[in-house]
Structures are given as structure tokens and as C-alpha cells.
Amino acid sequence: MAMKKTDLFKNLALTTAQRMKNAAKTPKPGAAAAVAKSKKELAKANPLLASLMADKPTKKTKKP
């Protein structure tokens, strides 16, 4: 059974739409660099995170 011309165009349209959908999911190069923030910037935005990241002096215990 031969396919009709409309079926061929429908299959082509579905294939193209699927490719476009998959292409939208892939991350663009350089997009992550624009979103990434340094630890200092994150700490300024979130005081709780800043308190967790603060340098705490460590206890030095003497061995007897």
C-alpha cells in the first residue's frame, strides 16, 4: 500500500516538530556561565548560607 502525499507531509511535520522539541531541551553553550554565581555572591543573598560557610576556628587538642 502506497502512502498518500498527505501522510508523507504529516510524518515530515511530526519529525520536524520532534527535532525542534529535542533541540529546545539541550543547553546552549555559555548559558551556565551566565547563571553561575560565586560563593561570596550566594552568601550575600542568603544569610543562613553565609553563617554555614563562615570560617570557624578549629579546636586544637593536646595529646596527653
Residue pairs with C-beta under 8 A, 6 or more apart in sequence:
39 53
42 49
43 49
43 50
43 53
44 50
